[in-house]
Amino acid sequence: MDTDLESATRTELLRRAREQEVPGRSSMSKEELLDALTSDDQGHAASPDGMRGDGSRPVHSRVDAFHLLAEARSRGEMVLIPRMLTGNDRRVHVRETVREDHETRIATGDLEAREKFDKLAGSVFHFFRGTNLLFYRDLVGEDSRLPTVLALGDVHPGNFGVMPSSDNVPIFGVNDFDDAYYAPFTWDLKRGAVGFMLGAAEKSGHGPKKQRAIARRFVRGYVAGIASYAADGQEQTEQLRMDNAPPLIAELISSTLETTRADWLADMLDDAGRGFRNDEELVPVSSRREEFQEIVDRYVAENEVPVPERAGRMRVKDVAERRGAGTASLGLTRYFVLITGVNDDGTDDLLLEFKRARRSALAGLVPPSGYEVDGQGDRIRHAQRVHLVSGDVFYGSVDIDGQSFMVRERAPFRDDISLGSLSTEEWKQYAEICGRVLAHTHAMSDETGNVDYDVEPAILEAIGGRDLFVDDILRFAEEATERVRQDHEYFVADHELGAFRSVDVVYR
């Protein structure tokens, strides 16, 4: 072993790791960095540049091929798309897409990636949520003639919820912008309808007839919402708060206010309340406080964050790595950063989440539009600022060790609805509310987004006859739902055979 490495500080080891592009370096302890650098010297470490550990063979990628396919289909060419595949051809496509989508996490032997695959194997709904790329490759280049909006990119009943506004009060809206991208408005509707069908089936045991009825309410809620914004133009000022939300959502918002910030923080902090506890979900990395202070300072400056008085001087109190969170994002690096509040007793401290940003699943698959936003964290930040009226002021992005991270505030009143507790009628109500909320996010595409024409009347014109449009979306959703279930069976069979322990490499 290199004696210089043994005597080096963590900062020096991190610098060496950055130079050698050691994957996952920013979350490693000094001992882990030393091990990684040593194994890299011996030629065994995995590399994030698309090569195997020995640097001899590139990882197989179909990104460029699908980009060309999207362009061809958007021009109206008759081409073969993945959802036309059946049998063994479809099974191999599912396997290759999942491997490609998780290549870095598989190649680095990420334990949370293995946990994710186990989680996806155990649930069709989780499989749907965690394989966004697979879903959108089936839509490659589709609906190119239709109006473009800033799509959420991952619409399903679990991606709506309560979160803090700029005034630090709870509001309800879309709450996951990781895959947001400029795309035809129908892409969100198609994924959302499938999500509501699968969610209603798995969480409440509803059969096909009720699944369709729930999905219908979602689509009709969207259409009614678009028509409303086209008529009154109130989208720029609208927020769903406890005082104006439908009863189902007002009750959810009210329930989030039952826990005080002090009690909420106590569940994450040690007995003294000075730092994070250590358990299977939180791993304190207190030695990195100084490093994260620099990151926080840079994040505030780069994002021009209007720091509220309750955040004091944005002093970092402690840092922890958050593990085991999310479905699609499970295995991606996350940090919790505790910010010192105004009170000396720590009862009003703030919690910021830093989460590794990924390429959107829609990138390279949507019809070319010219509205794309560069950068992963920047794209996510842009979507949040477009989709929410006066949303979380801390929402932003920052680079850590050359990787893009999105930043947001965690709050005691950040929560989503318990899907399993909904009655059939409540499912329908919730689906309609979410459809209207989605319409609001799309309506903002030409207000604070990049779309340069009046979106709502264009969408209404494209919809045409509402009954036919709704039926078109529902027929697509029913076919797609069955396809997801079949894909899940293929995935489970391959997972049991160890298919996701390695990536596909190019041998020639």
C-alpha positions as CSV (number, residue, x, y, z in Angstrom):
1,M,0.0,0.0,0.0
2,D,1.2,3.6,-0.8
3,T,2.5,5.0,2.5
4,D,1.6,8.5,1.3
5,L,-2.0,7.5,1.2
6,E,-1.9,5.9,4.6
7,S,-0.7,9.2,6.2
8,A,-2.9,11.5,4.0
9,T,-5.9,13.5,5.4
10,R,-9.4,12.8,4.2
11,T,-9.3,16.1,2.2
12,E,-6.1,14.9,0.4
13,L,-7.7,11.4,-0.2
14,L,-10.8,13.1,-1.6
15,R,-8.6,15.1,-4.0
16,R,-6.9,12.0,-5.2
17,A,-10.2,10.2,-5.5
18,R,-11.6,13.1,-7.6
19,E,-8.5,12.9,-9.9
20,Q,-9.0,9.2,-10.4
21,E,-12.8,9.5,-10.7
22,V,-13.5,7.1,-8.0
23,P,-17.3,6.5,-8.0
24,G,-19.2,7.5,-4.8
25,R,-16.2,9.3,-3.4
26,S,-18.1,12.2,-1.8
27,S,-20.0,9.9,0.6
28,M,-17.0,7.9,1.6
29,S,-15.2,7.9,5.0
30,K,-11.5,8.3,5.2
31,E,-11.1,4.5,5.5
32,E,-13.4,3.9,2.5
33,L,-11.5,6.4,0.4
34,L,-8.2,4.7,1.3
35,D,-9.6,1.3,0.3
36,A,-11.0,2.6,-2.9
37,L,-7.8,4.3,-3.9
38,T,-5.8,1.2,-3.1
39,S,-8.1,-1.1,-5.1
40,D,-8.0,1.4,-8.0
41,D,-4.2,1.3,-8.0
42,Q,-4.5,-2.5,-8.3
43,G,-6.8,-2.2,-11.3
44,H,-10.0,-3.6,-9.7
45,A,-12.2,-0.6,-9.0
46,A,-15.2,0.2,-11.1
47,S,-15.0,3.4,-13.2
48,P,-17.9,5.8,-13.8
49,D,-16.9,6.6,-17.3
50,G,-18.7,3.8,-18.9
51,M,-15.8,1.3,-18.8
52,R,-15.3,-1.8,-16.8
53,G,-12.8,-1.8,-13.9
54,D,-10.0,-2.9,-16.2
55,G,-10.8,-0.1,-18.6
56,S,-11.0,-2.5,-21.6
57,R,-14.7,-2.6,-22.6
58,P,-17.4,0.1,-22.7
59,V,-20.8,-0.4,-21.2
60,H,-23.5,-1.0,-23.8
61,S,-25.7,2.0,-24.3
62,R,-28.8,2.5,-26.6
63,V,-29.2,6.2,-25.7
64,D,-28.1,7.5,-29.1
65,A,-30.1,4.8,-31.0
66,F,-33.3,5.9,-29.2
67,H,-32.5,9.5,-29.8
68,L,-32.5,8.7,-33.6
69,L,-35.6,6.7,-33.2
70,A,-37.4,9.6,-31.5
71,E,-36.4,11.9,-34.3
72,A,-37.6,9.4,-37.0
73,R,-40.9,8.8,-35.3
74,S,-41.6,12.5,-34.6
75,R,-41.2,13.0,-38.4
76,G,-44.0,10.5,-39.0
77,E,-41.8,7.6,-40.1
78,M,-43.2,4.1,-39.5
79,V,-40.7,2.5,-37.2
80,L,-40.6,-0.4,-34.8
81,I,-40.9,0.8,-31.2
82,P,-40.3,-1.4,-28.0
83,R,-44.0,-1.8,-27.0
84,M,-44.5,-3.8,-30.2
85,L,-42.1,-6.4,-28.9
86,T,-43.5,-9.6,-27.4
87,G,-42.2,-12.8,-25.8
88,N,-38.5,-13.3,-25.4
89,D,-37.7,-10.2,-27.4
90,R,-39.6,-8.1,-24.9
91,R,-38.0,-9.8,-21.9
92,V,-34.5,-9.1,-23.2
93,H,-35.5,-5.5,-23.9
94,V,-36.8,-5.1,-20.3
95,R,-33.5,-6.7,-18.9
96,E,-31.2,-4.5,-21.0
97,T,-33.2,-1.3,-20.2
98,V,-33.1,-1.9,-16.5
99,R,-29.4,-2.7,-16.6
100,E,-28.6,0.4,-18.6
101,D,-30.7,2.6,-16.4
102,H,-28.8,1.4,-13.3
103,E,-25.4,0.7,-14.8
104,T,-23.4,2.9,-12.4
105,R,-25.1,1.5,-9.3
106,I,-24.7,-2.1,-10.6
107,A,-21.1,-1.6,-11.6
108,T,-20.1,-0.2,-8.2
109,G,-21.8,-3.0,-6.3
110,D,-24.2,-0.6,-4.6
111,L,-26.1,-2.4,-1.8
112,E,-29.0,-0.1,-2.1
113,A,-29.3,-0.9,-5.8
114,R,-29.7,-4.6,-4.8
115,E,-32.3,-3.5,-2.3
116,K,-34.1,-1.6,-5.0
117,F,-34.3,-4.6,-7.3
118,D,-35.7,-6.7,-4.4
119,K,-38.3,-3.9,-3.8
120,L,-39.2,-3.8,-7.5
121,A,-39.6,-7.6,-7.7
122,G,-42.0,-7.5,-4.8
123,S,-44.5,-5.1,-6.2
124,V,-45.9,-4.3,-9.7
125,F,-46.6,-0.7,-8.5
126,H,-43.1,-0.2,-7.2
127,F,-41.7,-1.8,-10.4
128,F,-43.7,0.8,-12.4
129,R,-42.4,3.6,-10.2
130,G,-38.8,2.5,-10.4
131,T,-38.6,1.8,-14.2
132,N,-39.5,5.2,-15.7
133,L,-37.0,4.8,-18.6
134,L,-38.7,1.5,-19.6
135,F,-42.1,3.2,-19.7
136,Y,-40.9,6.2,-21.8
137,R,-38.9,4.1,-24.3
138,D,-42.3,2.7,-25.2
139,L,-43.5,6.3,-26.1
140,V,-40.3,7.2,-28.0
141,G,-41.1,10.1,-30.4
142,E,-44.9,9.9,-29.8
143,D,-47.4,12.7,-30.1
144,S,-45.0,15.1,-31.8
145,R,-47.8,17.2,-33.3
146,L,-49.3,18.0,-29.9
147,P,-48.6,21.1,-27.7
148,T,-45.4,20.9,-25.6
149,V,-45.5,21.6,-21.9
150,L,-43.0,21.3,-19.0
151,A,-44.1,17.8,-18.1
152,L,-43.6,16.4,-14.6
153,G,-42.2,13.2,-16.2
154,D,-43.2,10.8,-13.4
155,V,-47.0,11.2,-12.7
156,H,-48.5,8.7,-10.4
157,P,-50.7,9.0,-7.2
158,G,-47.7,9.0,-4.9
159,N,-46.0,12.0,-6.5
160,F,-48.5,14.6,-5.2
161,G,-48.4,15.8,-1.7
162,V,-48.0,18.4,1.0
163,M,-44.8,20.5,1.1
164,P,-43.6,23.9,2.4
165,S,-44.4,27.1,0.5
166,S,-42.1,30.2,0.4
167,D,-44.0,31.4,3.4
168,N,-43.2,28.2,5.3
169,V,-46.9,27.0,5.3
170,P,-48.1,23.7,3.9
171,I,-49.4,23.6,0.3
172,F,-50.5,20.6,-1.9
173,G,-49.2,20.0,-5.3
174,V,-46.8,17.9,-7.4
175,N,-43.8,17.1,-5.3
176,D,-41.2,15.2,-7.4
177,F,-39.5,17.0,-10.3
178,D,-36.6,14.6,-10.9
179,D,-37.8,13.6,-14.4
180,A,-39.4,16.9,-15.4
181,Y,-38.8,17.6,-19.1
182,Y,-40.4,19.5,-22.0
183,A,-42.6,17.0,-23.7
184,P,-46.1,16.6,-25.3
185,F,-48.8,17.2,-22.6
186,T,-50.2,13.7,-23.2
187,W,-47.0,12.0,-21.9
188,D,-47.9,13.0,-18.3
189,L,-51.5,12.0,-18.8
190,K,-50.6,8.5,-20.1
191,R,-48.2,7.8,-17.3
192,G,-50.6,9.2,-14.8
193,A,-53.6,7.1,-15.9
194,V,-51.4,4.0,-15.7
195,G,-50.2,5.0,-12.3
196,F,-53.7,5.5,-11.0
197,M,-54.8,2.1,-12.4
198,L,-51.8,0.3,-10.8
199,G,-52.0,2.2,-7.6
200,A,-55.7,1.5,-7.1
201,A,-55.2,-2.2,-7.9
202,E,-52.3,-2.7,-5.5
203,K,-53.1,-0.4,-2.6
204,S,-56.9,-1.0,-2.5
205,G,-57.4,-4.2,-4.5
206,H,-59.7,-2.6,-7.1
207,G,-60.5,-4.6,-10.2
208,P,-60.3,-3.4,-13.8
209,K,-63.7,-1.6,-13.9
210,K,-62.9,0.5,-10.8
211,Q,-59.4,1.1,-12.0
212,R,-60.7,2.5,-15.2
213,A,-63.3,4.7,-13.4
214,I,-60.5,6.1,-11.2
215,A,-58.2,6.8,-14.1
216,R,-61.1,8.4,-16.0
217,R,-61.6,10.9,-13.2
218,F,-57.9,11.7,-13.3
219,V,-58.1,12.5,-17.1
220,R,-61.4,14.4,-16.8
221,G,-60.0,16.4,-13.9
222,Y,-57.1,17.4,-16.1
223,V,-59.3,18.4,-19.0
224,A,-61.6,20.4,-16.7
225,G,-58.6,22.1,-15.1
226,I,-57.1,23.1,-18.5
227,A,-60.5,24.5,-19.6
228,S,-60.8,26.5,-16.4
229,Y,-57.3,28.1,-16.7
230,A,-58.0,28.9,-20.4
231,A,-61.1,30.7,-19.3
232,D,-59.9,32.7,-16.2
233,G,-56.1,32.7,-16.4
234,Q,-55.8,32.4,-12.7
235,E,-52.9,29.8,-12.7
236,Q,-50.2,32.4,-11.7
237,T,-51.8,33.0,-8.3
238,E,-53.3,29.6,-7.4
239,Q,-52.2,27.5,-4.4
240,L,-54.0,24.7,-2.7
241,R,-53.8,25.5,1.0
242,M,-55.9,24.3,3.9
243,D,-58.3,27.2,3.6
244,N,-59.2,26.6,-0.1
245,A,-58.4,22.9,-0.7
246,P,-61.1,20.2,-1.2
247,P,-62.0,18.4,2.1
248,L,-59.9,15.4,1.3
249,I,-56.8,17.5,0.8
250,A,-57.6,19.9,3.6
251,E,-57.8,17.0,6.0
252,L,-54.4,15.8,4.8
253,I,-52.8,19.2,5.3
254,S,-54.4,19.5,8.7
255,S,-52.9,16.1,9.8
256,T,-49.4,17.3,8.8
257,L,-49.6,20.2,11.3
258,E,-50.2,17.9,14.3
259,T,-46.4,17.3,14.8
260,T,-44.3,20.2,16.0
261,R,-40.9,20.9,14.5
262,A,-39.2,20.1,17.8
263,D,-40.8,16.7,18.0
264,W,-40.1,16.0,14.4
265,L,-36.4,16.9,14.7
266,A,-36.1,14.8,17.9
267,D,-36.8,11.6,15.9
268,M,-33.7,12.3,13.8
269,L,-31.3,13.7,16.4
270,D,-29.2,12.2,19.1
271,D,-30.2,12.4,22.8
272,A,-28.3,15.7,23.2
273,G,-30.0,17.2,20.2
274,R,-26.8,18.5,18.8
275,G,-26.4,16.1,15.8
276,F,-28.0,13.3,13.9
277,R,-28.5,9.9,15.4
278,N,-26.8,6.8,13.9
279,D,-29.1,4.0,12.6
280,E,-29.9,2.1,9.4
281,E,-31.4,5.2,7.8
282,L,-29.1,8.0,9.0
283,V,-25.3,7.8,9.1
284,P,-23.7,10.9,10.6
285,V,-20.7,12.3,8.7
286,S,-20.0,15.1,11.2
287,S,-16.3,15.3,10.0
288,R,-17.6,16.9,6.8
289,R,-19.3,19.9,8.4
290,E,-16.7,22.3,7.2
291,E,-16.9,20.9,3.7
292,F,-20.7,21.2,3.6
293,Q,-20.5,24.7,5.0
294,E,-18.6,25.7,1.9
295,I,-21.2,23.7,-0.3
296,V,-24.1,25.4,1.5
297,D,-22.5,28.9,1.0
298,R,-22.0,28.2,-2.6
299,Y,-25.5,26.8,-3.1
300,V,-27.0,30.0,-1.5
301,A,-25.0,32.2,-3.8
302,E,-25.4,30.3,-7.0
303,N,-29.2,29.9,-6.5
304,E,-29.7,33.4,-5.2
305,V,-31.7,31.9,-2.3
306,P,-33.7,34.6,-0.4
307,V,-32.6,33.3,3.0
308,P,-35.5,33.7,5.5
309,E,-34.9,35.0,9.0
310,R,-35.7,31.6,10.5
311,A,-32.6,30.2,8.8
312,G,-30.2,32.6,10.7
313,R,-26.8,32.7,9.0
314,M,-27.2,29.3,7.3
315,R,-24.7,27.7,9.6
316,V,-24.2,23.9,9.2
317,K,-24.8,22.1,12.5
318,D,-24.4,18.5,11.3
319,V,-24.4,16.3,8.2
320,A,-25.7,12.8,7.7
321,E,-26.0,10.4,4.8
322,R,-29.6,9.3,4.2
323,R,-30.0,5.7,3.1
324,G,-32.9,3.6,1.9
325,A,-35.1,6.4,0.7
326,G,-37.2,6.5,-2.4
327,T,-38.2,4.1,-5.1
328,A,-36.9,5.3,-8.5
329,S,-34.1,7.2,-6.6
330,L,-33.1,4.4,-4.2
331,G,-29.4,4.0,-4.3
332,L,-28.7,7.6,-5.3
333,T,-26.5,9.6,-2.8
334,R,-28.5,11.7,-0.4
335,Y,-27.4,13.9,2.5
336,F,-29.4,15.6,5.3
337,V,-27.8,18.9,6.4
338,L,-28.9,20.4,9.7
339,I,-29.0,24.2,9.6
340,T,-28.9,26.1,12.9
341,G,-32.1,28.1,13.6
342,V,-32.6,31.2,15.6
343,N,-33.4,29.6,19.0
344,D,-30.4,28.4,21.1
345,D,-32.2,25.2,22.1
346,G,-32.2,23.9,18.5
347,T,-36.0,23.4,18.4
348,D,-36.3,25.5,15.2
349,D,-33.4,24.1,13.3
350,L,-33.9,23.6,9.6
351,L,-33.3,20.4,7.6
352,L,-32.0,20.5,4.0
353,E,-31.9,17.5,1.7
354,F,-29.2,17.2,-0.9
355,K,-30.1,14.4,-3.5
356,R,-28.0,13.3,-6.4
357,A,-29.7,14.4,-9.7
358,R,-30.0,12.1,-12.6
359,R,-30.6,12.5,-16.3
360,S,-34.4,12.7,-17.0
361,A,-35.9,9.4,-18.2
362,L,-37.5,11.5,-21.0
363,A,-34.2,12.9,-22.3
364,G,-33.6,11.8,-25.9
365,L,-37.0,10.2,-26.2
366,V,-39.3,13.2,-26.5
367,P,-40.0,14.7,-29.9
368,P,-37.5,17.6,-30.5
369,S,-38.9,20.8,-29.3
370,G,-36.1,23.3,-28.6
371,Y,-37.3,23.9,-25.1
372,E,-34.8,21.6,-23.3
373,V,-33.0,22.8,-20.1
374,D,-29.4,21.9,-19.6
375,G,-27.9,20.4,-16.4
376,Q,-29.5,17.9,-14.1
377,G,-29.9,19.8,-10.9
378,D,-30.6,23.0,-12.9
379,R,-33.4,21.2,-14.8
380,I,-35.0,20.0,-11.6
381,R,-34.8,23.5,-10.0
382,H,-36.3,25.0,-13.1
383,A,-39.3,22.6,-13.0
384,Q,-40.0,23.3,-9.3
385,R,-40.0,27.1,-9.9
386,V,-42.3,26.7,-12.9
387,H,-44.7,24.1,-11.5
388,L,-45.3,25.7,-8.1
389,V,-46.6,29.1,-7.2
390,S,-44.4,30.5,-4.4
391,G,-42.9,27.1,-3.6
392,D,-40.0,26.1,-1.3
393,V,-37.5,28.9,-1.3
394,F,-34.7,26.5,-0.6
395,Y,-35.3,24.4,-3.8
396,G,-32.1,24.6,-5.9
397,S,-29.1,22.8,-7.2
398,V,-25.4,22.6,-6.6
399,D,-22.4,20.5,-7.7
400,I,-20.6,18.2,-5.3
401,D,-17.5,16.5,-6.5
402,G,-18.5,17.2,-10.1
403,Q,-21.9,15.6,-9.6
404,S,-25.2,17.5,-9.8
405,F,-27.4,17.6,-6.6
406,M,-30.8,19.0,-6.1
407,V,-31.6,20.7,-2.8
408,R,-34.9,21.2,-0.9
409,E,-36.1,21.7,2.6
410,R,-37.5,18.9,4.6
411,A,-40.3,19.9,6.9
412,P,-42.6,18.3,9.5
413,F,-45.6,19.0,7.2
414,R,-44.1,17.4,4.1
415,D,-46.3,14.3,3.5
416,D,-48.5,12.5,1.0
417,I,-51.8,10.8,1.2
418,S,-52.2,7.2,2.5
419,L,-53.5,5.5,-0.7
420,G,-54.4,2.3,1.1
421,S,-56.9,4.1,3.3
422,L,-58.9,5.6,0.5
423,S,-62.4,4.4,-0.2
424,T,-63.4,3.9,-3.9
425,E,-65.1,7.3,-3.9
426,E,-62.1,8.9,-2.2
427,W,-59.9,7.4,-4.9
428,K,-62.0,9.0,-7.6
429,Q,-62.0,12.4,-5.7
430,Y,-58.2,12.2,-5.3
431,A,-57.6,11.3,-8.9
432,E,-59.7,14.2,-10.1
433,I,-57.9,16.6,-7.7
434,C,-54.5,15.3,-9.0
435,G,-55.7,15.8,-12.6
436,R,-56.5,19.4,-11.9
437,V,-53.2,19.9,-10.1
438,L,-51.4,18.5,-13.2
439,A,-53.3,20.9,-15.4
440,H,-52.1,23.7,-13.2
441,T,-48.4,22.7,-13.7
442,H,-48.9,22.4,-17.4
443,A,-50.6,25.8,-17.6
444,M,-47.6,27.4,-16.0
445,S,-45.4,26.3,-18.9
446,D,-46.0,29.5,-20.7
447,E,-46.0,31.7,-17.7
448,T,-42.8,31.0,-15.8
449,G,-41.6,28.2,-18.2
450,N,-40.0,28.3,-21.6
451,V,-43.0,27.7,-23.8
452,D,-43.5,30.7,-26.0
453,Y,-47.2,30.4,-26.9
454,D,-50.5,30.3,-25.0
455,V,-50.6,26.7,-23.8
456,E,-54.2,26.2,-22.4
457,P,-56.2,27.0,-25.6
458,A,-53.7,25.0,-27.7
459,I,-54.2,22.0,-25.5
460,L,-58.0,22.4,-25.6
461,E,-57.9,22.6,-29.4
462,A,-55.7,19.5,-29.6
463,I,-58.0,17.6,-27.3
464,G,-61.0,18.2,-29.5
465,G,-63.9,16.0,-28.6
466,R,-63.4,15.3,-24.9
467,D,-65.1,11.9,-24.8
468,L,-63.0,10.6,-27.6
469,F,-59.8,12.0,-26.0
470,V,-60.5,10.5,-22.6
471,D,-61.3,7.2,-24.2
472,D,-58.0,7.3,-26.2
473,I,-56.0,7.9,-23.0
474,L,-57.8,5.1,-21.1
475,R,-57.4,2.6,-23.9
476,F,-53.7,3.3,-24.0
477,A,-53.5,3.0,-20.2
478,E,-55.3,-0.3,-20.1
479,E,-52.9,-1.8,-22.6
480,A,-49.9,-0.2,-20.9
481,T,-51.0,-1.5,-17.5
482,E,-51.1,-5.1,-18.8
483,R,-47.7,-4.5,-20.4
484,V,-46.3,-3.3,-17.0
485,R,-47.6,-6.5,-15.3
486,Q,-46.0,-8.7,-18.0
487,D,-42.8,-6.8,-17.8
488,H,-42.8,-7.3,-14.1
489,E,-43.1,-11.0,-14.5
490,Y,-40.1,-10.9,-16.9
491,F,-38.1,-8.8,-14.4
492,V,-38.9,-11.1,-11.5
493,A,-37.8,-14.2,-13.4
494,D,-34.5,-12.5,-14.5
495,H,-33.9,-11.1,-11.0
496,E,-34.2,-14.6,-9.5
497,L,-31.6,-15.7,-12.1
498,G,-29.1,-13.0,-11.1
499,A,-29.6,-10.8,-14.2
500,F,-29.0,-7.5,-12.4
501,R,-25.6,-8.2,-10.8
502,S,-23.7,-7.1,-13.9
503,V,-24.0,-4.6,-16.7
504,D,-24.0,-5.3,-20.5
505,V,-20.6,-4.5,-22.0
506,V,-19.5,-4.3,-25.6
507,Y,-17.0,-7.0,-26.5
508,R,-16.4,-5.8,-30.1
